[in-house]
Amino acid sequence: QVRLVESGGGLVQPGGSLRLSCAASGFTLDKYAILWFRQAPGKEREVVSCISSVDGSTFDADSVAGRFTISGDNAKNTVYLQMTSLEPEAPAFYYCSADPSKFTCYDGLEYGAYGMEYWGEGTLVTVSS
């Protein structure tokens, strides 16, 4: 049974940092593209970052480029999202996702959230003073 579990969210002050984790079971993360999405209340789920060990590709959305870093630990079957210089914004759930037909970030980004089959339940990130 495929399962993705996010953790690491919480309340942080503007300018602060958080590291989110996405632990997988039931499949091997390094064989697929892994994407992080976020969704604030009343907004569309948007892609944040992507990593693929299949072709070594990574992707960061323009809104987070230079501040967020995605990485993976294959031994732990876990992907991380290091977030720094966090900006004040509405609370958002961060989700990691994967799909058995998406091997590279190009694959994963083609259809965005609509193309992903496996999802975690999300972890809430609130950036506020």
Legacy VTK file of the C-alpha trace (Angstrom):
# vtk DataFile Version 3.0
C-alpha trace
ASCII
DATASET POLYDATA
POINTS 129 float
0.000 0.000 0.000
1.446 3.345 -1.073
1.598 5.953 1.635
3.107 9.431 1.862
3.387 11.164 5.210
4.352 14.804 5.542
5.692 16.340 8.722
7.556 19.400 9.924
4.941 22.087 9.513
4.133 24.623 12.182
4.050 28.271 13.085
7.109 30.311 12.183
7.876 33.999 12.170
8.538 35.857 8.931
12.114 35.354 7.885
12.294 32.041 9.687
12.902 28.530 8.413
11.220 25.151 8.446
12.140 21.778 7.045
9.324 19.612 5.814
9.685 15.865 5.393
7.854 13.458 3.134
8.289 9.833 4.151
7.151 7.161 1.754
6.173 3.553 2.205
4.922 1.035 -0.293
7.130 2.336 -3.086
10.645 3.675 -3.615
10.846 7.430 -3.934
13.999 7.459 -6.031
12.211 5.800 -8.945
9.711 8.616 -9.449
9.402 12.378 -9.478
8.347 13.711 -6.092
6.531 17.019 -6.010
5.653 19.383 -3.208
2.475 21.402 -3.558
0.857 23.938 -1.289
-2.704 25.100 -0.931
-4.051 28.060 0.976
-7.761 28.421 1.793
-9.760 29.363 -1.277
-6.823 28.948 -3.621
-5.724 26.383 -6.151
-3.166 23.798 -5.175
0.111 25.034 -6.651
3.379 23.294 -7.290
6.285 24.403 -5.122
9.190 22.108 -5.920
10.081 18.841 -7.583
12.913 16.345 -7.444
13.672 13.278 -9.489
16.505 10.845 -8.889
15.731 9.217 -12.247
17.265 12.055 -14.255
18.600 14.286 -11.481
16.160 17.055 -12.252
14.823 19.564 -9.760
12.384 22.411 -10.062
11.402 25.333 -7.861
8.513 27.678 -8.528
9.524 31.291 -9.144
7.864 32.305 -5.876
10.229 30.131 -3.825
13.373 29.934 -5.972
16.431 30.815 -3.953
14.619 30.307 -0.654
13.422 26.689 -0.776
15.582 23.641 -1.416
14.272 20.186 -2.187
16.399 17.130 -1.478
16.087 13.420 -0.974
17.546 10.736 1.255
17.149 7.466 -0.607
18.301 5.401 2.369
15.420 6.839 4.402
13.012 6.906 1.454
12.288 10.499 2.393
12.197 13.804 0.534
12.747 17.097 2.294
11.761 20.664 1.596
14.012 23.153 3.348
12.237 26.488 3.504
14.104 29.644 4.453
13.314 33.362 4.459
9.665 32.522 4.870
7.330 35.344 3.978
4.154 36.275 5.817
1.161 34.770 4.064
-2.048 32.901 4.694
-1.622 29.481 6.293
-1.184 26.757 3.701
-1.095 23.013 3.689
1.988 21.544 2.062
1.539 18.212 0.344
3.986 15.816 -1.230
2.871 13.736 -4.141
3.938 11.080 -6.607
2.496 9.187 -9.518
3.528 5.820 -10.977
3.727 7.333 -14.470
5.790 10.424 -13.554
9.516 9.695 -13.510
11.054 13.103 -14.124
10.131 16.597 -13.033
9.136 17.326 -16.618
6.609 14.483 -16.354
5.356 15.654 -12.990
4.953 19.276 -13.978
3.120 18.588 -17.223
-0.301 18.259 -15.617
0.444 19.577 -12.152
-1.757 18.431 -9.305
-4.278 16.869 -11.678
-1.725 14.364 -12.881
-0.645 13.037 -9.505
-2.172 9.916 -7.994
-0.529 9.581 -4.596
-0.882 12.264 -1.953
-0.091 12.703 1.671
-2.517 14.356 4.057
-0.462 17.519 4.241
1.270 19.519 6.899
0.185 23.034 7.832
2.616 25.926 7.573
1.751 29.267 9.099
4.070 32.240 8.690
3.026 34.969 11.046
4.366 37.278 13.696
LINES 1 130
129 0 1 2 3 4 5 6 7 8 9 10 11 12 13 14 15 16 17 18 19 20 21 22 23 24 25 26 27 28 29 30 31 32 33 34 35 36 37 38 39 40 41 42 43 44 45 46 47 48 49 50 51 52 53 54 55 56 57 58 59 60 61 62 63 64 65 66 67 68 69 70 71 72 73 74 75 76 77 78 79 80 81 82 83 84 85 86 87 88 89 90 91 92 93 94 95 96 97 98 99 100 101 102 103 104 105 106 107 108 109 110 111 112 113 114 115 116 117 118 119 120 121 122 123 124 125 126 127 128
